């Protein structure tokens, strides 16, 4: 039976802080997998902010969403992730950790995903160590929709994101407006190398489209 790692609602009894963190990762997964359309940009333009690190980031995301339209976001996304120029980025852990694609970091990641009993949906052609897929796995672990033992989310983050994801987002700092959405959305999640799971977002639900790039297969 094929099930998405994200159901229409978060798994019951998930703590509020875990559910909020899952929404942040789901937003990042969406922004990393495709350019935002007008509906998503409109949702981001309505984000509420506060004095917390994530609240401040939401304010910056809102300002960036107001200043970019769907066409410009698509152009910038293509230049950033699909273009062949000097400004393009490779959002893969193997690229940052091994200097090549399909390296040992990808092999270790596939072992971890197999341990969770999940596989990439067949329509996806990207290697599993794409930042969007990793963020979606994190969202599923935080939400509880990927069954895993206690501490699995922290371990997955430390092994498969922490060694490289900050460098990846640092490489986007001087990019156009669309990448400000990425940086502002992602930075609070790993701004602390040792305490990435303790910040409590003070916001309402984010009405975002879930990426659904990773699927959980059950017998």
N, C-alpha and C positions, 0 to 999 in steps of 0.2 A: 504494500500500500504506500503510495507517494503522499508525503505530507510536507508542507512548507515549514521551515524553522520558525516562521512567524505566522501565528494564527490571527484571525480577525481581532481578537482581544488578547491581552497578555495572559499568561497562565495564571489561574487563580492562586491567591495567597502569596504572590510575589511581593516582596517588600516594596514600599513606595520608592525608596532610593534606587533599588535595582530596576524598577520599571522606568524611572526617569533616565537612568544611564542607558538602558536598552533603547529608548527613543533617540538619545543623542547618537548612539552608534548607528541606528537605522537611518537617521538623517545623513550621516557621513557616508554610509554605504550607497545611498541614493545619489548623492552629489558626486561621488567618485565613479559611479557606474554610467552616468549619463548626464547631459546638461539639463538644468532645471527648466521645465516648461512654465508657461504663464501661471498655471494653477499653483504650482509649488512656490514660485516666486511670490505670488500673492500671499500664500500662507506664511512664508518667511518674513514678509513685510509687516505682518501682524504680530510677530513675536513680542512678548513682553519681557522687560528687563528688570534687574534689581541690582543690588550692590555686591552680590556674590560673584565669584569668578565666571561661572557659567552664565549668570544673569547679565554681566557686562558683555560677555561674548555674544549673547543673544541680541543685545542692543547693536553691536557692530554688524552682526549678520543682517539685522533688519535694515540698517542704513545701506549696506551693500546691495541688498535685494531691491531697495527702492531705486537705486542708481543704475540698475542693469535691466535690460529687457530680454525676452526669450531669444531673439535673433543674436544679440551680442553675446549672450551667455553661450549659445551653441558655437559661435565662432571661436570664442576663447577656449571652450572645452576641447574643440577639435585641435586647436593649435597646441594645447597643453599635453594632450594624451594621444592624439592620433596623427599629429603633424610630423614632418621630417626635419624641421628646422632645429637650430641650436636651443630654442626655448622649450622644446618638448621634454617631457619627463617619462620615466619608466616606473610605474607604481608597483614594483614587485620586490619582495624581500630578497630574492636571490640576486637581483641586480645590486642592491645595496650591501649585502653581506658576503656575496661570493664574486661579484664583478661579472656575472654572467646570468643568463636566463636558464631556467630549468636546472638550477644547481642543487646542492645538498640541502639548503634551507627548505626548498620545495619538497624534497623527499621526506624530510622530517615532519613537515606540515601534513603531508598526505597520511603519514602514520598516525598523527594526532587525530585527523578527521576520521580515519577509519576506526579509531578507538571510540569516537562518539557515534559511530554508525551512520555517518552522513557522506554523501557524494554530491559533486557538482551537478546541477541540472544539465541534461544533455544538450540543451540549446546554447549553453554558455561555452565559448571557445577560449576564454582567458585561463591561464594557469591559476591554480588555487591560491597562490601567494600574492595575487592582486590585492591591493589595499582595500578595495570595495568588498571583496569576498571576506577578507579577514575581519573587517568591521561588522559585516553581517553575522559572521559566526559569533563575534563578541556580543552582538545584540541578542542573538538567540540564547547564549549562555546566561546573560544578565536577566533576560526575561523568564528563563526556565523552560523555554520551548525546545531547547536541546537538552535532553536528559544527560546529566553529568554529575559526578561526585562533588562534594563540598570542596571548594578551593580550586576547581577546574578553571574557572574564569580567570582568576589571578594568574594561575600557572600558564594558561594559554597566552595571556597578555605579555607576561614576562619573557616567554620563550619565542613568540612569533611576531610581536609588534614592538615591544620596548627597545630591542637592539637597533632598530632602524627607522621607526615611523617618525620620530622627531626630526631626523635629518631630511626625510622626504618632505614633510611640511615646511621645514626651513627653506627648502629649495623653491617653494612657491611664494615666498614673502614678497618678491619684487615683481610678481606677475600681475595681470590685469584684475578687474573687479571680481570676476567670477571666482578666482582663487582666494579672494578675501573671504568668500563664503566658506571655503574649505578650511582655511587657517583659523578663522574665528570660531567655526564650529568644532574643530578638532583640538585646539590647543588646551582647553581646560581639562580634557580627558587624560592627558599625559603631561601636564605642566609640572607634576611632581614625579620624579623617577621612582620614589619609594612608596607613595601613597596615592595611586591613581584611582582608588575606588572609594574615597572618603568624602569627596565634595558632594554636597546635597543641592541639586538644582532647585531653585524656588520659582517654578513656573507652572503653568497649566499644561495640558496635553498638547503635543505638537501634532497638528493634522498634516501628516506627510505620507507620501506614497511609499510603501515598503518595497524594497528591491526584489526580494525573493530569488536571489541568485543561487542560494545553496538549498538543497533539498535533503530531507531526512527519509531514508528508506527503511521500511519495516517489512518483515516477512509476513 
